Amino acid sequence: MQKGTPYVKLAKRTGIVPKRLMAISAGDRVSRAELDALARAWNVSAGDLEASMPDKRLLVD
């Protein structure tokens, strides 16, 4: 589901600009607020989204 959401649509749902979404997708660190916004946009829990991250050190508070 995450991979199938166009950046423009995701930007509108999350308030995160497309350039930032691309950086996150490329492996940049992600803030808790960004993670929460993405979880809401994808209708999943933030905890499940965090659990799916390959490197938990990328999540910053």
N, C-alpha and C positions, 0 to 999 in steps of 0.2 A: 504494500500500500504506500509506504514512504517513497519508494522509487518511482511510483506511478503518478505522483502529484506534481503537476507543472509548477515551476518556481513562482510564476506570476500569481497563480491561484493560492499557493502556499503563503506567499508574502501577504496577500490580502487577509488570509485567515489568521496569520500569526502576528502581523505587524513587523516582521523581520524582513529587511530589504533583500531582494534576490541575490545581490553580491555577497551578502553575509551568509545566506543559505548555501550558496555554492562553496564558500570557505568551510562551513561546517561539514558539508558533504565530502569535501576533500581531506578532512581529518583535523581541522582546526578545533581548538578548545570550544566548549559550549557552556554557557552559563546556565544556572538552575532556572532562571526566568525563561530563557530560550527553550530549554528542554520542556518546561511546563506548557509553553505556548504551542510547541510542536505536538505534544501529547494531546492537547485539546483539539487541535486541528485534525488529528488523525483518529480521534475518539478512542484513545488508549490511555492507560494509566501512566503517569510519569515514572512510576516504579518499574513498570514493564519496559518502558522505553529505555530507562537507565540500564536495566538488566541486559538489554540487547546490545549495549555498547561494547565493542571489542576491547577498549582500553578505558577503564573507569577513571584514570588520571586526567582524561580530557574534560571531565565535568568539574567546573569551578563554581564556587558559591559567590 
